Amino acid sequence: MSKKYFLNFFFIIIIFCIDRISKLLVIRFAEAQGEMNINVTSFLNFNLIWNEGIAFGLFSFDQKIYYNLLTIFIFIIILIIFWLMIKSKGLEKFSFIMIIGGSLGNIFDRIYYSAVPDFIDIYFDNFHWFIFNVADIFISLGVIILISLEFFKKRYE
């Protein structure tokens, strides 16, 4: 395996491990305390919830067949993003690496726990954001960078 592929997989594994470690710490803390709701600052809580859907709890299904089909669909999307990563370079490639690393963290949870643990809870006065996890941060950053690259590419061509 060439050095560039090794670095790609290395970064994917690092992102996956950062996500896994954060989730394991939160889950173990919640199990020891019976729940998890820690006020970190005036705008940040750690509040463990189990998300059985996809982004922001969308598509939460009671029936296992729909959950399994959605999981297979997500896995296929990860494979497509992996192919796009191989074909890209530079910051675009690193964006795909972040998306893959985060996606693998969440798909692991979907398979292992049948739900994704979300725990980062941000709020300001009357505004309350969705609860998310570290994998979601990497996925979101990757998508934001890809959108920015696309916007600037079109603008300066």
Secondary structure, DSSP 8 states (H G I E B T S, - for coil): --HHHHHHHHHHHHHHHHHHHHHHHHHHHHHHHSS-EEE-SSSEEEEEEEE-SSGGGTT--SSHHHHHHHHHHHHHHHHHHHHHHHH--HHHHHHHHHHHHHHHHHHHHHHHTSSEEEEEEEEETTEE---B-HHHHHHHHHHHHHHHHHHHHHHH-
